[in-house]
Amino acid sequence: MPTVQDITVRKATEQESVSCKNWPTWSCETSEFEWEYTQTEKCLIIDGSVEVRDMPPSGESVSFGKGDYVELPTGLKCIWNVKQPVRKHYDFE
């Protein structure tokens, strides 16, 4: 089963930044919630700050924010801690 260590976080390339703008947008206020990925998600963070932790807790976490290109793998069970209101473009495989 994937863990937060399997999440890819990097700065988007110019081409990715342009193509991601065609994807739907999702936003969320400061909050914390559980999530399980049934498909791989690729997203570009437009605004905000997020910390993602394993579920059940492992003590590991991954943080990302504005300008980051993130890939979250199928099968990941996690807790999203939205530290600053977030907006993102997203796409599921």
C-alpha positions, 0 to 999 in steps of 0.5 A, a space after each residue: 500500500 502506498 504511503 505519503 513517501 510515494 507522493 511526488 512533489 516538485 515545481 511544475 514545468 512551464 508546459 505543465 503550468 499551461 496544460 493544467 489550466 485546462 483541468 477542473 479547479 477544486 478549493 477548500 478552506 482551512 480544514 482536516 479530512 481523511 481521503 483515500 485515492 481510488 485513482 492517481 491524482 495529478 494536481 497543480 497548487 494555485 494557492 494555499 498550503 497543505 500537509 498530508 499524513 499517512 492513515 493510519 498515522 506513521 509519523 510521516 508527512 509531506 507538505 506542498 503549496 503554491 506552484 507545486 505539481 503533486 502526484 498522489 498514487 492510487 491506494 493512498 489513504 491519508 489525512 489532508 491538513 489544509 493549513 491555508 485555504 487551497 485552490 488547485 487544478 486537478 486530473 485523475 487517471 
